[in-house]
């Protein structure tokens, strides 16, 4: 009996804890929380069954599903402060969605270890934004990208983010600050970009995994429903706290800590992928 209790108690507690951290990270940094959720799911999902090959895809798809809730919660909290640039979201939306579609199709043709390598590489690159001197103080333009440039950046952002199961906030914030937006407005708008990425990515991963076997218990395609509910329920509580912190606390120390965390995760993921 004790073994049966531990079988579901350990993954449940782990998912709830991941949701708390992911929600706060989403609020304070403008990210979707995928950098926290995906590594946690790669550890927890095997406890729910499923094959090794399927776990990475389910982790990415489930992370995207949790970001829907986290990013919307963050978006609404930022919007109440008048910090969201909705015109940017409207202009970028079509290209982001198309990019997400391309990312999902690509994910359907790579194996689990390759997907882990892609995630590890992405996490390693994103850590540089948190650890190295930021370029956010520099301004190269006073207007957001338009035309072909906007299409390329937004589409690439969608493709990259859907492959990693993240909200794309780091890249979006970098682009917006380079274009003269304040860090607070960039973080606020990035939460909306996370929503635009998460919805089509979730739908896509659910669809491409419908006919796959060896999925963890409770999965709809490559989206695990129990994990989504557990993580999202906690992230809803802490996302507004992260938003409040973003508007009141110095971000530099927290960014350094989060950057170190990303480096550690990147190394662990590389080792896991290389050892199969």
TILOMAR-360086 format. One record per residue: residue number from 1; x, y, z of N, C-alpha, C in turn. Coordinates in pm, whole numbers, plus 32768, in hexadecimal, padded with zeros to 4 digits. Example, Ala and Ser with C-alpha at 12.3 -4.5 7.8 and 13.67 -1.06 7.14 Angstrom:
2
num  n.c1  n.c2  n.c3  ca.c1  ca.c2  ca.c3  c.c1  c.c2  c.c3
1  8527  7DC7  830C  84CE  7E3E  830C  8528  7EB6  830C
2  8505  7F1F  82C4  8557  7F96  82CA  850A  8003  8313
//
This chain:
276
num  n.c1  n.c2  n.c3  ca.c1  ca.c2  ca.c3  c.c1  c.c2  c.c3
1  8052  7F88  8000  8000  8000  8000  8057  807E  8000
2  80C0  807C  8056  8119  80EF  805C  815D  8107  7FD6
3  8182  8099  7F92  81BF  80A7  7F0E  8161  80E5  7EAA
4  80DF  80BF  7EB0  807D  80F9  7E54  806D  818F  7E6C
5  806B  81B6  7EEC  805D  8244  7F0E  80D4  8292  7ED8
6  814D  825F  7EEB  81C4  82A5  7EBE  81CB  82AD  7E26
7  818D  824B  7DE2  818F  8249  7D50  814F  82C7  7D16
8  80E0  82F5  7D53  80A0  836F  7D20  80C2  83EA  7D71
9  80EB  83DA  7DF1  8106  844D  7E46  8185  8497  7E19
10  81EE  844C  7DF9  826C  848C  7DD1  825C  84DF  7D52
11  8222  84A8  7CE6  8211  84FC  7C6F  81B4  8572  7C87
12  814B  855F  7CD9  80EE  85CC  7CF2  8133  8640  7D3A
13  817C  8621  7DA4  81C2  868A  7DEF  8229  86CF  7D97
14  826F  8682  7D46  82D4  86BB  7CEB  8295  871A  7C88
15  8223  86F4  7C50  81DF  8749  7BEE  81AA  87C8  7C2E
16  8173  87BC  7CA6  8141  8833  7CED  81B3  8895  7D09
17  8225  885F  7D34  8298  88B5  7D50  82CA  88F8  7CD1
18  82CF  88AC  7C63  82FA  88E5  7BE3  829C  8955  7BB8
19  821C  8943  7BCF  81BA  89A9  7BAC  81CF  8A2A  7BF9
20  81EE  8A1E  7C7B  8207  8A94  7CCD  827E  8AE5  7C99
21  82EA  8A9F  7C7B  8363  8AE2  7C4A  834D  8B1B  7BBE
22  830C  8ACD  7B68  82F5  8AF9  7ADE  829D  8B75  7AD9
23  8237  8B79  7B2C  81DF  8BED  7B2E  8228  8C6C  7B56
24  827A  8C62  7BBE  82C5  8CD7  7BEC  8328  8D04  7B81
25  836F  8CA3  7B44  83D0  8CC4  7ADB  838A  8D07  7A64
26  8312  8CD6  7A43  82C7  8D10  79D3  82A4  8DA1  79F0
27  827C  8DBC  7A6A  8254  8E44  7A8D  82C7  8EA5  7A92
28  8337  8E7D  7ACE  83A4  8EDB  7AE4  83FE  8EEE  7A6A
29  840D  8E85  7A18  8467  8E8D  79A5  841D  8E97  7920
30  8398  8E87  7920  834E  8E8C  78A3  835C  8E0F  784E
31  838C  8DA2  788B  839A  8D23  7843  8323  8CCA  7863
32  8311  8C61  7816  829D  8C0B  782B  82AC  8BA6  789B
33  8324  8B91  78CB  833B  8B2F  7934  836C  8AA9  7902
34  837A  8A9C  787E  83A4  8A1C  7844  842F  89F0  786E
35  8487  8A51  788A  850E  8A2E  78B7  850C  89E7  793D
36  84A1  89FB  7989  8490  89B6  7A0A  8440  8936  79F7
37  83D6  893E  79A9  8377  88CF  799C  83B1  8859  7950
38  83F4  886F  78E0  8426  8800  788E  8489  87A8  78DB
39  84F0  87E2  791C  854A  878B  7969  8502  873D  79D6
40  84A2  877C  7A19  8458  8737  7A82  8407  86C3  7A48
41  83CA  86D9  79D6  8379  8670  7999  83CE  85FC  7966
42  8446  8619  7938  849D  85AC  790A  84C1  854E  797C
43  84C1  8582  79F6  84DC  852E  7A6B  845D  84E8  7A9A
44  83EC  8530  7A98  8371  84FE  7AD6  8320  84A2  7A7A
45  831A  84C1  79FA  82C3  8476  799F  82E0  83E0  7999
46  835E  83B4  79A1  8375  8323  79A2  832D  82DA  7A15
47  8310  8322  7A82  82C6  82E5  7AF1  8235  82C7  7ACC
48  8205  8307  7A61  817D  82F0  7A31  817A  828A  79C0
49  81EA  8249  79A6  81F1  81E6  793C  821B  8225  78B8
50  8214  81D7  784E  823B  8209  77CB  82C9  81E2  77A7
51  82E7  81E6  7727  836A  81C0  76F6  83CB  8235  76FE
52  844B  8214  7701  84B2  827B  7705  84A9  82D5  768A
53  8488  829C  7618  8481  82E7  759C  8416  8353  759F
54  83A7  8338  75E4  8336  8395  75E3  8342  8404  764B
55  8394  83F1  76B3  8395  844C  7725  83BA  84DB  76FD
56  8421  84EC  76AB  844C  8573  7686  83DD  85BE  763C
57  8399  857B  75E0  832D  85BD  7597  82BA  85E2  75F4
58  8299  8589  7651  822C  85A7  76AF  8253  861A  770B
59  82D2  8620  7732  8300  868E  7788  82F2  8714  7741
60  8318  8719  76C1  830D  8796  7674  827B  87BD  7660
61  8228  875D  7637  819B  877A  761F  8152  87A3  769D
62  8170  8761  770C  812F  8781  778B  815C  8809  77BF
63  81DC  8828  77AE  820E  88AB  77D5  81C4  891A  778B
64  81AF  8906  7709  8165  896A  76BB  80D8  897B  76F2
65  8098  890D  7719  8010  8915  774E  800C  8964  77D0
66  806F  8952  7826  8072  899D  78A4  808B  8A32  788B
67  80D5  8A51  7821  80F5  8ADC  7803  8077  8B2A  77DA
68  8015  8AE5  77A2  7F97  8B2A  7780  7F60  8B6F  77FB
69  7F57  8B24  7868  7F1F  8B5B  78E5  7F7D  8BC2  7921
70  7FFD  8B9F  792B  805F  8BF7  796A  806A  8C7D  7923
71  8073  8C78  789E  8087  8CF3  7852  800B  8D4B  7854
72  7F95  8D0E  784B  7F1A  8D5D  7852  7F0D  8DA1  78D9
73  7F2D  8D56  7943  7F27  8D8F  79CA  7F89  8E04  79D7
74  8001  8DF4  79A3  8064  8E60  79A6  8038  8ED5  7950
75  8002  8EB6  78D9  7FD6  8F1F  787C  7F6B  8F77  78BC
76  7F0A  8F39  78FC  7E9E  8F86  793B  7ED3  8FDD  79AC
77  7F31  8FA6  79F9  7F6A  8FF3  7A68  7FB8  906B  7A34
78  8006  9057  79C9  8051  90C7  798E  7FF2  912B  794C
79  7F88  90F8  790C  7F2A  9151  78C7  7EE5  91B0  7929
80  7ECB  917E  79A2  7E8D  91D6  7A07  7EE8  924A  7A2C
81  7F69  9239  7A14  7FC9  92A5  7A2D  7FE1  92F9  79AF
82  7F9A  92D9  7942  7FA5  9326  78C7  802A  9317  787F
83  806D  92A4  7893  80F4  9294  785D  80FB  9241  77DD
84  808B  9209  77AF  808C  91AE  773B  8074  91FC  76B9
85  80C7  91E5  7656  80B5  9223  75D3  806A  91C1  7578
86  7FE6  91CB  757A  7F92  916C  7531  7FA3  917A  7499
87  7FCA  91F0  746A  7FDE  9200  73DA  8053  91AA  73AA
88  80B8  9199  73FE  8127  9141  73DC  80F6  90B0  73D3
89  80A4  9088  7431  8070  8FFE  7431  801D  8FE4  73B3
90  7FCA  9043  738B  7F77  9032  7313  7FCE  9028  7296
91  8036  9079  728D  808B  9079  7216  80E0  8FFB  720C
92  8109  8FC3  727E  8160  8F4F  727D  8114  8ECB  7278
93  8096  8ECC  729F  804A  8E51  72B2  804B  8DF2  7239
94  802B  8E21  71BE  8024  8DC1  714D  80A8  8D79  7136
95  8118  8DC0  713F  819A  8D84  7121  81C7  8D28  7193
96  81A5  8D4A  720D  81C5  8CF2  727D  817C  8C6E  726F
97  80FB  8C74  724D  80AB  8BFB  723F  80E1  8BA3  71CE
98  8104  8BE0  715F  813E  8B93  70F0  81C2  8B52  7119
99  8213  8B9D  7162  8291  8B66  7191  827D  8AF2  71F0
100  8219  8AFC  7246  81FA  8A8E  72A2  81D1  8A11  7254
101  8184  8A24  71EB  815C  89B2  7197  81D5  896C  715C
102  8234  89BB  712D  82AF  8981  70F4  82FE  8936  715F
103  8303  896F  71D8  834B  892F  7245  830D  88AA  726D
104  8289  88A6  7273  8243  882B  7298  825B  87BF  722F
105  8253  87E3  71B0  826C  8782  7146  82FA  874B  714D
106  835A  87A4  716B  83E5  8778  7179  83F4  871A  71F1
107  83B3  873C  7261  83BA  86E9  72D9  8385  865D  72C0
108  8321  8652  7268  82E7  85D1  7249  8344  8575  71FB
109  83B3  85AD  71C7  840F  855D  7175  8497  8549  71B8
110  84A4  8570  7238  8522  855A  727E  8509  8500  72F6
111  8570  84B6  731F  855E  845D  7390  8571  84A7  7415
112  855A  845F  7481  855D  849D  7504  85E4  84D7  7529
113  8650  848F  7509  86D5  84C0  752B  86F9  853E  74DC
114  86D0  8542  745E  86E8  85BA  740E  869D  8630  7447
115  8622  8619  7474  85D3  8684  74AF  8615  86B7  7530
116  864E  865B  757D  8696  8684  75F7  8711  86D8  75D4
117  8757  86B3  7569  87CB  86FF  753E  87A3  878C  7512
118  8734  8795  74CB  8703  8818  74A0  86E1  886D  751A
119  869E  8830  757C  8679  8878  75F5  86F6  88A5  7640
120  8758  884B  7650  87D3  886D  7698  881D  88E0  7655
121  8822  88DD  75D0  8865  8949  7586  881B  89CD  759A
122  8798  89C9  7590  8749  8A42  75A3  8758  8A7B  762E
123  8756  8A24  7693  8765  8A51  771D  87EE  8A90  7732
124  8856  8A50  76F9  88DC  8A87  7705  88E8  8B12  76C8
125  88AD  8B25  7653  88B0  8BA8  7612  8862  8C10  7662
126  87EF  8BE8  7697  879D  8C45  76E3  87DF  8C6E  7767
127  8833  8C16  779E  8876  8C37  781C  88D1  8CB1  780C
128  8907  8CC5  7792  8961  8D35  777A  891A  8DBA  7792
129  8898  8DBF  7773  884D  8E39  7787  8845  8E5F  781A
130  8847  8DFA  7872  883B  8E13  7901  88C3  8E27  7944
131  892C  8DEE  790B  89AF  8DEF  794D  8A0D  8E5C  791B
132  8A08  8E7B  789A  8A63  8EDD  7861  8A27  8F69  7869
133  8A7A  8FCF  7860  8A45  9058  7861  89D8  9068  77F9
134  8969  909A  7824  88F4  90A0  77CD  8904  9109  7760
135  88C8  90EA  76ED  88C6  914D  7680  8847  91A1  7687
136  87F7  9189  76F1  8776  91CE  76F9  8785  9264  7708
137  87FB  9292  7735  880E  9321  7743  8829  9365  76BE
138  8848  9318  7657  8863  934E  75D4  87E3  9357  7583
139  87DB  93BC  7531  8766  93CE  74DB  8797  93DE  744C
140  876A  9386  73F3  8794  938C  7368  8727  93C7  730F
141  86AE  93D3  7344  863F  9409  72F7  85D5  943C  7357
142  8586  949A  7329  8518  94CA  737D  8492  9491  7350
143  8496  9433  72F2  841B  93F1  72C5  8432  935B  72C2
144  83C6  9310  72D2  83CE  927F  72CC  83E3  9251  723C
145  841F  91DB  7227  8435  91A9  719F  83B3  919D  7151
146  83BB  91B2  70D0  8345  91A6  707A  836B  915B  6FFC
147  8307  9139  6FAC  831F  90F9  6F2C  8365  9072  6F38
148  83C6  905C  6EDF  840D  8FDC  6EDA  8457  8FC0  6F5D
149  8490  9028  6F98  84DA  9017  7015  847F  8FE5  7084
150  8409  9020  7090  83AA  8FF4  70F5  837E  8F64  70DA
151  8364  8F45  705C  833C  8EBE  7038  83A6  8E59  7061
152  8425  8E79  7045  8491  8E1C  7065  84A5  8E0B  70FA
153  84A4  8E7B  7145  84BA  8E73  71D6  8447  8E2B  721A
154  83CB  8E53  71FA  8356  8E17  723B  8347  8D84  7215
155  835C  8D65  7194  8351  8CDA  716A  83BD  8C83  71A7
156  8439  8CB7  71A9  84A5  8C6C  71E8  848F  8C5A  727C
157  8459  8CC1  72BD  843A  8CB8  734B  83D4  8C49  7365
158  836E  8C41  7311  8309  8BD9  7321  8342  8B4E  730D
159  8395  8B3D  72A6  83D0  8ABA  728B  842B  8A8E  72FD
160  8485  8AE5  7326  84E5  8AC7  7390  849E  8AA7  7413
161  843B  8AF8  7436  83F7  8AE7  74B6  83A2  8A69  74BA
162  8362  8A47  744C  830F  89CF  744A  8364  8951  7457
163  83DE  8954  7423  8438  88E1  742F  846A  88CF  74BE
164  846F  893D  750B  84A3  8938  7593  8435  8930  75FC
165  83B9  894B  75D5  834D  894D  7637  8354  89C6  7693
166  8382  8A38  765C  8390  8AB2  76AB  8337  8B20  7670
167  832F  8B8F  76B8  82D9  8BFD  768D  831D  8C65  7637
168  83A0  8C58  7622  83E6  8CB4  75C9  83FF  8D3E  7602
169  83ED  8D4C  7685  83F6  8DD0  76C2  8480  8E0E  76BC
170  84E9  8DBE  76C9  8571  8DF4  76CB  8590  8E3C  7648
171  8571  8DFA  75D9  858D  8E36  7556  8536  8EB0  753F
172  84B7  8EA5  7561  845A  8F15  754E  8487  8F90  759E
173  84B4  8F79  7619  84E1  8FE9  766D  855D  902A  7631
174  85BA  8FD9  7600  8632  9011  75C2  860F  9069  754A
175  85B5  9038  74F5  858F  9085  747E  854C  9108  74A7
176  84F2  9102  7508  84A8  917A  752E  8500  91E2  7571
177  855E  91B7  75C5  85B6  9218  7606  8617  9256  75A2
178  8643  9207  7540  8697  923F  74D6  864C  92A8  7485
179  85C8  929C  7483  8574  92FA  7438  853B  9368  7492
180  857B  937F  7503  855A  93F3  7554  84EE  93E1  75BB
181  84B9  9367  75CA  8454  9351  7631  8498  9340  76B9
182  8456  936C  7722  848B  9356  77A8  8484  92C2  77CA
183  84D6  9298  7828  84D9  920B  784E  8452  91DE  7886
184  840C  9237  78CD  838B  9211  7905  8322  91FA  7897
185  8321  9252  7833  82C2  923F  77C5  82E8  91C6  7770
186  8369  91AB  7763  8396  9137  7717  836C  90B5  775D
187  8381  90AF  77E1  835A  9038  782E  82C4  9024  7827
188  8278  9091  7833  81E6  9087  7831  81B4  9053  77AA
189  81EA  9089  773E  81BE  905F  76B9  81EC  8FD1  769A
190  8260  8FAC  76CD  8293  8F24  76B7  8236  8EBA  76F2
191  81EF  8EDC  775D  8191  8E7B  7796  8120  8E5D  7733
192  80F9  8EC2  76E5  8095  8EAC  767D  80CA  8E5A  760A
193  8149  8E6F  75E8  8188  8E1E  7580  818E  8D8C  75AA
194  81A2  8D75  762C  819F  8CEC  7660  811A  8CA9  7645
195  80AD  8CF3  7653  8028  8CBD  7638  801A  8C99  75A4
196  8048  8CF2  754D  803F  8CDA  74BD  808E  8C5F  7493
197  80FC  8C43  74D7  814D  8BCE  74B9  8110  8B50  74F4
198  80E0  8B59  756F  80B6  8AE1  75B9  803A  8A9F  757F
199  7FD9  8AED  7553  7F5A  8AB2  7525  7F6E  8A5C  74A8
200  7FA8  8A90  743A  7FBA  8A38  73C5  801D  89C7  73DF
201  8081  89DE  7434  80E1  8974  7451  809E  8901  749C
202  804B  8921  74FC  8003  88BA  7547  7FA9  8868  74EC
203  7F5C  88AD  7499  7F02  8868  743C  7F52  880E  73DE
204  7FC1  8844  73AD  8014  87F8  7350  8050  877B  738E
205  8087  8786  7406  80C2  8712  7448  8058  86AA  746F
206  7FE2  86D8  7492  7F76  8679  74AF  7F52  862B  7431
207  7F4D  866E  73BF  7F24  862D  7343  7F8F  85CC  730F
208  800D  85F7  730F  8074  859F  72D5  8090  8525  732D
209  8062  8529  73AB  8078  84B7  7403  8001  845D  7416
210  7F92  847A  73D1  7F17  842D  73E7  7F26  8399  73C6
211  7F73  837A  735F  7F80  82EF  7334  7FFD  82AB  736C
212  8044  82F2  73C2  80BE  82B9  73FA  80A0  8260  7471
213  80EC  81F5  7480  80DE  819D  74F1  8147  81BB  755B
214  813B  817A  75CE  819E  8189  7638  819E  820F  767C
215  8129  8251  7683  8120  82D3  76C3  8106  82C4  7759
216  8133  8323  77AB  8116  831C  783A  8080  8320  7854
217  8059  82EB  78C7  7FCC  82E9  78EC  7F90  8376  78EA
218  7F18  8381  78B4  7ED1  8401  78B4  7EF6  845D  7842
219  7F37  8429  77D9  7F64  847E  776B  7EFF  8484  76FA
220  7EEC  84FA  76C4  7E9F  8510  764A  7F04  8536  75DF
221  7F28  84D7  758C  7F99  84EE  7534  8014  8506  7587
222  8061  856C  7561  80D9  858C  75AC  80C1  85F4  761A
223  8045  85FD  764B  8025  8658  76B9  7FEE  8606  772D
224  8030  860B  77A0  8002  85C0  7814  7FA3  8616  7866
225  7F26  85EA  786F  7EBE  863B  78AD  7ED2  864B  7944
226  7EEB  85DF  7992  7F00  85F1  7A23  7F74  864F  7A43
227  7FE1  8642  79F9  8054  869B  7A10  8031  872C  79F0
228  7FE8  8740  7983  7FBE  87C7  795D  7F6A  8807  79CB
229  7F09  87BC  79FD  7EB0  87F3  7A64  7EFA  8812  7AE5
230  7F54  87B7  7B0D  7F9E  87CB  7B8A  7FFA  8844  7B81
231  8045  884E  7B15  80A5  88BC  7B06  805D  8941  7AF2
232  7FF6  8940  7A9C  7FAE  89BC  7A7F  7F66  89F2  7AFA
233  7F30  899A  7B4D  7EE7  89C8  7BC4  7F42  8A15  7C23
234  7FC0  89EB  7C2C  801F  8A30  7C84  8057  8AAE  7C43
235  8071  8AA8  7BC0  80AA  8B1C  7B7C  804A  8B92  7B7E
236  7FC8  8B77  7B81  7F65  8BE2  7B89  7F73  8C31  7C0A
237  7F9E  8BEC  7C74  7FAD  8C2F  7CF5  8028  8C89  7CFA
238  8095  8C5D  7CBD  8113  8CA5  7CCC  8134  8D05  7C5A
239  80F1  8CF8  7BE8  810C  8D54  7B79  80F5  8DE6  7BA0
240  8086  8E08  7BE3  8073  8E94  7C0D  80DE  8EC3  7C70
241  8110  8E67  7CC2  817C  8E8C  7D1F  81FA  8EB0  7CD2
242  8216  8E63  7C68  8288  8E82  7C13  8278  8F08  7BCD
243  81FF  8F27  7BA1  81E3  8FA8  7B61  81FE  901A  7BC2
244  81CC  900B  7C3D  81E2  9073  7CA3  8277  9085  7CBD
245  82C0  9015  7CC2  8350  901D  7CDA  8396  9062  7C66
246  8369  9048  7BEC  83A7  9084  7B76  839B  911C  7B78
247  8330  914F  7BB4  8319  91DF  7BB7  8352  9221  7C34
248  838A  91D3  7C90  83B5  920F  7D0E  8442  91E8  7D3B
249  8479  9178  7D08  84FA  9148  7D37  8566  915B  7CCE
250  85E4  916C  7CF9  8654  916E  7C99  8665  90E4  7C5C
251  8666  90DF  7BD8  8664  905E  7B94  86EE  901D  7B89
252  8759  906C  7B94  87E0  9039  7B78  8807  8FBD  7BC8
253  87F8  8FBC  7C4D  881F  8F42  7C98  87CE  8EC8  7C70
254  874C  8EDA  7C5D  86F7  8E6A  7C36  871B  8E35  7BAC
255  873F  8E90  7B51  8765  8E65  7ACB  87E4  8E10  7ACE
256  8843  8E36  7B23  88BE  8DE8  7B2D  88A1  8D5C  7B63
257  884E  8D53  7BC9  882B  8CD1  7C02  87E5  8C7B  7B9A
258  8787  8CB6  7B51  873C  8C6A  7AED  8799  8C41  7A7A
259  87F9  8C97  7A57  8858  8C74  79EE  88AD  8BFD  7A14
260  88DA  8BF8  7A91  8929  8B85  7AC1  88D4  8B07  7ABC
261  8856  8B14  7AE4  87FA  8AA1  7ADD  87EF  8A6D  7A4D
262  87E5  8AC7  79EC  87D9  8A9E  7960  8856  8A55  7930
263  88CA  8A83  795B  8946  8A40  7935  8948  89B1  796C
264  8923  89A1  79E9  8920  891D  7A26  88C0  88C1  79DB
265  8849  88F4  79BD  87E5  88A5  7975  8819  887F  78EB
266  885B  88DC  78A6  8890  88C0  7822  88F5  884E  7826
267  894F  8852  7888  89B5  87E9  7895  8974  8762  78B2
268  8913  8761  790E  88CF  86E5  7931  8886  86AA  78B7
269  8846  8701  786C  87FC  86D2  77F6  8859  869D  778A
270  88CB  86DE  7776  892D  86AC  7716  895E  8623  773E
271  897E  8611  77BE  89AE  8590  77EE  8943  8523  77DB
272  88C7  8547  77FA  885B  84E7  77EA  8846  84BE  775B
273  884E  851F  7700  883A  8502  7672  88AD  84AF  763A
274  8927  84CD  7663  899B  8485  7630  89A0  83F5  7661
275  896C  83DF  76DA  896C  8358  7712  88EC  830A  76F0
276  8894  834D  76A5  881C  8308  7674  87B8  82E6  76DE
//
